Amino acid sequence: MNILYTFILEDKNQRNFSIDIDEKTITLIKPKNTNLPKWCELRYNKCSHCPFDNEKEYCPVAENLEQAVDFFSGIISYDKTCVIVKIGNRDIYCETSVQNGLKSLMGLLIATSECPHTDFFKPMARFHLPFADTQETLWRSASYFLLQEYLKRLNSNDKSLSLEPLKEKYRDIEILNTFMAARLSGASQKDSAVNAIISLDIFAKRIGPDLEKRLASILELYTY
C-alpha cells in the first residue's frame, strides 16, 4: 500500500513523501537507518510510559517522523503550501498552512509506527483521511474502536461494550504527544513540526475526556 504526499511551497520548492505501508501489519516500510539524529534515540526525552527498555536504539515514532521533521525544520508553520495526497485511485488537493499539511502527514507516520501506544490508529491509517477535522476524527475513531470490540466478542459470551478503553488509549497518546513535542523542539529551527504535534495533541484532548458527550453531538446522524 502506498500513499504519496506532495508539498508545493510558496517558493515552488516541492517535496514528495512516498509512504509505503505493509498491508498486513499497517506499519511503515522503511530502509534501515543507523545514522539517525540524537533526538530519535530512545533515551532522548523518553516517554514516561514507554513500553520499551533499552533494547531499541531509536524511538519507533521518532524514526518514522525523522524524514518529515528534517525537511520542515527550517519552515515556519503558517507558511502556505499546496498539498496533494494520492491514495490508490484518488487524489486529494488542499491549499493550507504547512502546519496543517504536516499534521496530516505526521498523523499517518505516527499511526504506522511500531509503538504499541499507536496501534489503535492502524485501522484509521489503512483508510487514511487527510485533513480530517475534529468531528470526522471523532466519528472514525469511535467507529473503528467499537467495530474492533464487536468483532472481538463475536465468539464470546461477553457482549458488553465500553468506551473506557478508548479514553485510556487517548490518555496514552496525550503523554506520547507531550514527550514527542519535547523531542522535536530540539530538532527544528522553526516551529512547523512542533506546532503540528501540538495540533494533533489538541485533537486528542478534545476527543478523549468528553467522548460520550461529543458522540451525542452526532446522534442526529442516526435518527431516521
Secondary structure by P-SEA (a helix, b strand, c coil): cbbbbbbbccccbbbbbbbbbccccccccccccccccccccccccccccccccccccccaaaaaaaaaaaaaccccccbbbbbbbbcccbbbbbbccaaaaaaaaaaaaaaaccccccccaaaaaaaccccccaaaaaaaaaaaaaaaaaaaacccccccccaaaaaaaaaaaaaaaaaaaaaaaacccccaaaaaaaaaaaaaaacccaaaaaaaaacccccc
